[in-house]
Amino acid sequence: MKKYNKLVRDRIPEIIEKDGHKAIYHTLSEKDYIQALDKKLLEEVKEYQADKSLEEMADVLEVLYAICNARGYAIEELEAKRIQKKVERGGFDKKLFLEYVEDSATDMVGNVSDIKALKKWSALPDDWKETLINNVFCRHCGVTTIVNYAIVDDKNGIVLQGKCAKCDGAVARFVEDMN
């Protein structure tokens, strides 16, 4: 005897019995059905990730359609929502990979080791700061952006010490005093 304890397609018990076995199953409540569909979606996505086949894509889509119906939506509503989101936010045709987002001026400042370093950094025009941050050399990636950096005072200026935005390797940028 092999136990499955999972949601299966409607004709699976019939197929099992044609093969000369006895399928033991029951019909789920609506609540249990939706929970089982959510688990089934994860199962099918995992199978697709392992196989990458058209058959597994079809299984994922079938489960999505069943979830849609179980939650009271028509397939046409799902497709309309998909198209709306594609128009508003785009699809995935351009293969864009978002690395990070600089949210505010505090992202640009980083950590400051002392007041003297902060004063030197603050004296620089914002466009210079942005240029300095976005033009740091990484021995692995070439020109990159420095992230998660600290600003350290130096007798000849300041040093930005942080990580490469592309490979997370250690990088630094020296900023010479203007005096």
Beta strands, then each sheet from edge to edge (+ up, - down):
strand 1: 111-112
strand 2: 136-138
strand 3: 142-144
strand 4: 146-154
strand 5: 157-164
strand 6: 170-176
sheet 1: 1+ 4+ 5- 6+
sheet 2: 2+ 3-
end
